[in-house]
């Protein structure tokens, strides 16, 4: 079995069977969490490496408060339909488990993700996993590679347990024999290619994929920019003053035949009467509600038009991002 098969697995704790209702007598389980690392026994020269348990990440309380990881022994994990169930959790979880196994937990090792290099200083990659006996936990081989992407093409180095010399400064130290390890797992390993040739192909494939993604992103961004520009122009057009408001205003007319002379008695009497009538009309109008100025109505109409234009563009936002995705997909093919 490979340690990578354990990572991400759901771990459950058994509960007392229901005693009432239609589910009476059925087995019940509660979720402990998911496995996110594998624990190896402390390294001792001349003794085989061994998987002793796993670290289980518990779910956050109310989605905010993090809980400490739980240590679960390897031998207690039993496969069920829903995931992995812990047998006898009272003796196989955390402190009780550590005490029962007589482990020096502080010196246990998490090999996953650790850099691997030879005694002479040659870097081989990073520890991606290990093959081990599911019953005893004894490691049959460590797997070392450059990463998930290149390992699919190149494969991993199968490191024999006897090549392991220990660890130093956070790195796995191997004998120089490990530099001649054979590839396993990847397409190149199956084709019998050397590591250098396979690694070159992996780099070439990665560079090509990066170029395609960059071109697709650029085309998608261009389509998105065009849609945003249309939205901006529509809002600007909607907020411009209407030409018809200016057309309603009469053009100024030059005054002609203007005369300055003293009015006659009849004209003066007519003017006084007109002024008295105007005063009475103003008093009557003051008691009535004042009509809204036409300019305010025109401003409101312009605002409504702008809001309508903006709303229409918001309605097209979904299509905007859809266009971006379409351009990205086309360029990625």
Secondary structure, 3 states (H helix, E strand, C coil): CEHHHCCCCEEEEEECCCCCCCCCCCCEEEEEEEEEEEEECCCCCCCCCEEEEEEEECCCECCCECCCCEEEEHHHEEEECCEEEECCHHHHEHHHHHHHHCCCHHHCECCCCCEEEECCCCEEEEEEEEEECCCCCEEEEEEEECCHHHHHHCCEEEECHHHEEEEECCEEEECHHHHHCCEECCHHHHHCCCHHHHHHHHHHHHHHHHHHHHHHHHHHHHHHHHHHHHHHHHHHHHHCCCHHHHHCCCCCCCCCCCCCCCCCHHHHHHHHHHHHHHHHHHHHHHCCCCCCCHHHHHHHHHHHHHHHHHHHHHHCHHHHHHHHHHHHHHHHC
